Amino acid sequence: MEELYAEYNRYIYHLCLKLTRNKAEAEDLMQEVWLKVVRYESSIAQVDHAKAWLTTICMNTFRDRYRKNVRRSKHIANQPEGLDVSLLDLIPTDETGTAELLEKQDVSIMIRHKISELDAIYRTTIVYFYVHQYSLVEIAETMKVSIGTVKSRLHRGKQRLKDMLMEDVRTREYVVIA
């Protein structure tokens, strides 16, 4: 364990600093990473590439911390500028707690309600694409329109849905500004 720390401590610190862009946060993150390494010390013998293993622990710890902060603020629009991690990597894990499940259900109900208020053309196109996961070609064939029309309806429908969500005080706090 000491050899691992001596060899990779500076690397982990610089990785944490690159991710957080803040010295104090980097030190906190690094401490969490090494705590996890100690916790999983029994797994070290099975690790072929220690640097890759430590990098994975560091990245996952950073993502977990970031997700926790996003959940607290409920606004992805408040993310740090120049975040060095893909937004797709920030999608929450499958391990959701009761509070997150209830919040997700509430948001789903609100969005479905707003979708039902859309004009029929936009509502149908959005439901086909996002709920039933039809391809653009399938939607075009079903609705007997061109693919360009489907794309246009999706774009306009999403914009109208976003506008409706932003106008509603109850849903505004859940809307992610893109």
C-alpha positions as CSV (number, residue, x, y, z in Angstrom):
1,M,0.0,0.0,0.0
2,E,2.8,2.4,0.9
3,E,4.6,1.7,-2.4
4,L,1.4,2.4,-4.3
5,Y,0.9,5.7,-2.5
6,A,4.5,6.7,-3.0
7,E,4.4,5.9,-6.7
8,Y,1.0,7.4,-7.6
9,N,0.2,10.1,-5.0
10,R,1.4,13.0,-7.2
11,Y,-0.4,11.6,-10.3
12,I,-3.7,11.3,-8.3
13,Y,-3.2,14.8,-7.0
14,H,-2.7,16.3,-10.4
15,L,-5.6,14.4,-11.8
16,C,-7.8,15.7,-9.0
17,L,-6.6,19.2,-9.6
18,K,-7.3,18.9,-13.3
19,L,-10.9,17.7,-12.6
20,T,-11.8,20.2,-9.8
21,R,-9.6,23.2,-10.9
22,N,-9.4,24.1,-7.2
23,K,-6.6,23.2,-4.8
24,A,-8.8,22.7,-1.7
25,E,-11.3,20.5,-3.6
26,A,-8.5,18.6,-5.2
27,E,-7.1,17.7,-1.8
28,D,-10.5,16.7,-0.5
29,L,-11.1,14.5,-3.6
30,M,-7.6,13.0,-3.3
31,Q,-8.3,12.1,0.3
32,E,-11.6,10.4,-0.7
33,V,-9.8,8.4,-3.4
34,W,-7.1,7.1,-1.0
35,L,-9.8,6.2,1.5
36,K,-11.5,4.1,-1.1
37,V,-8.1,2.5,-2.0
38,V,-7.6,1.6,1.6
39,R,-11.1,0.3,1.8
40,Y,-10.5,-2.0,-1.2
41,E,-6.9,-2.9,-0.3
42,S,-7.7,-6.6,-0.5
43,S,-8.4,-6.1,-4.3
44,I,-5.0,-4.6,-5.0
45,A,-3.4,-8.0,-5.5
46,Q,-5.8,-8.7,-8.4
47,V,-5.2,-5.4,-10.2
48,D,-3.0,-5.7,-13.3
49,H,-2.7,-2.0,-14.0
50,A,-2.5,0.0,-10.8
51,K,-2.5,3.4,-12.5
52,A,-5.6,2.6,-14.5
53,W,-7.3,1.2,-11.4
54,L,-6.5,4.4,-9.4
55,T,-7.6,6.6,-12.3
56,T,-11.0,4.8,-12.4
57,I,-11.4,5.2,-8.7
58,C,-10.5,8.9,-9.0
59,M,-12.9,9.5,-11.9
60,N,-15.8,7.7,-10.2
61,T,-15.3,9.5,-7.0
62,F,-15.3,12.8,-8.8
63,R,-18.5,11.9,-10.7
64,D,-20.2,10.8,-7.5
65,R,-19.3,14.1,-5.8
66,Y,-20.4,16.1,-8.8
67,R,-23.7,14.2,-9.0
68,K,-24.3,14.9,-5.4
69,N,-23.7,18.6,-5.9
70,V,-26.0,18.6,-9.0
71,R,-28.7,16.9,-7.0
72,R,-28.4,19.5,-4.3
73,S,-28.6,22.4,-6.7
74,K,-31.0,20.6,-9.1
75,H,-29.6,22.7,-11.9
76,I,-27.0,21.3,-14.3
77,A,-26.8,24.9,-15.6
78,N,-24.6,25.6,-12.6
79,Q,-21.9,23.2,-13.6
80,P,-18.3,24.5,-13.4
81,E,-17.1,26.1,-16.6
82,G,-14.8,24.0,-18.7
83,L,-15.7,20.8,-16.9
84,D,-13.3,18.1,-18.1
85,V,-15.7,15.2,-17.9
86,S,-18.3,14.3,-20.5
87,L,-21.9,15.1,-19.4
88,L,-22.9,11.6,-20.4
89,D,-20.5,10.4,-17.6
90,L,-22.5,12.4,-15.1
91,I,-25.7,10.3,-15.6
92,P,-26.6,8.9,-12.2
93,T,-25.9,5.3,-11.5
94,D,-28.6,2.7,-11.2
95,E,-28.4,2.8,-7.4
96,T,-31.0,5.4,-6.7
97,G,-32.4,6.1,-3.3
98,T,-36.0,6.6,-2.4
99,A,-35.8,10.4,-2.5
100,E,-34.3,10.3,-6.0
101,L,-36.9,7.9,-7.2
102,L,-39.7,10.0,-5.9
103,E,-38.2,13.1,-7.4
104,K,-37.7,11.4,-10.7
105,Q,-41.3,10.2,-10.6
106,D,-42.6,13.7,-9.9
107,V,-40.5,15.2,-12.7
108,S,-41.8,12.5,-15.1
109,I,-45.4,13.3,-14.1
110,M,-44.8,17.0,-14.6
111,I,-43.2,16.5,-18.0
112,R,-45.9,14.0,-19.2
113,H,-48.6,16.6,-18.1
114,K,-46.8,19.3,-20.1
115,I,-46.5,17.0,-23.1
116,S,-50.2,16.4,-23.0
117,E,-50.7,20.2,-23.3
118,L,-48.8,20.3,-26.6
119,D,-50.5,20.6,-30.0
120,A,-51.4,17.1,-31.2
121,I,-48.8,17.0,-34.0
122,Y,-45.9,17.9,-31.7
123,R,-47.3,15.7,-28.9
124,T,-47.6,12.6,-31.2
125,T,-44.1,13.2,-32.7
126,I,-42.5,13.5,-29.3
127,V,-44.3,10.5,-27.8
128,Y,-43.3,8.4,-30.8
129,F,-39.7,9.4,-30.7
130,Y,-39.0,9.6,-26.9
131,V,-41.5,7.2,-25.4
132,H,-42.0,4.6,-28.0
133,Q,-38.4,5.2,-29.4
134,Y,-39.5,5.0,-33.0
135,S,-36.8,6.0,-35.5
136,L,-37.2,9.1,-37.6
137,V,-38.0,6.9,-40.6
138,E,-40.7,5.0,-38.7
139,I,-42.3,8.2,-37.5
140,A,-42.3,9.6,-41.0
141,E,-44.0,6.4,-42.4
142,T,-46.5,6.3,-39.6
143,M,-47.4,10.0,-39.8
144,K,-47.1,9.9,-43.7
145,V,-44.8,12.9,-43.8
146,S,-41.1,13.4,-44.8
147,I,-38.2,12.9,-42.4
148,G,-37.5,16.6,-42.6
149,T,-41.0,17.3,-41.3
150,V,-40.5,14.9,-38.4
151,K,-37.2,16.6,-37.5
152,S,-38.8,20.0,-37.7
153,R,-41.7,18.8,-35.5
154,L,-39.4,17.3,-32.9
155,H,-37.4,20.5,-32.8
156,R,-40.4,22.8,-32.5
157,G,-42.1,20.4,-30.0
158,K,-39.1,20.3,-27.8
159,Q,-38.8,24.1,-27.9
160,R,-42.5,24.6,-27.0
161,L,-42.2,22.0,-24.2
162,K,-39.2,23.8,-22.8
163,D,-41.0,27.2,-23.0
164,M,-44.0,25.7,-21.2
165,L,-41.8,24.2,-18.5
166,M,-40.0,27.5,-18.0
167,E,-43.2,29.4,-17.8
168,D,-44.6,27.2,-15.0
169,V,-43.2,28.2,-11.6
170,R,-43.6,24.6,-10.3
171,T,-41.6,23.0,-13.0
172,R,-39.0,25.7,-13.6
173,E,-36.6,24.3,-10.9
174,Y,-36.4,20.9,-12.5
175,V,-35.7,22.2,-16.1
176,V,-32.2,21.7,-17.3
177,I,-31.2,24.7,-19.5
178,A,-29.4,23.4,-22.6
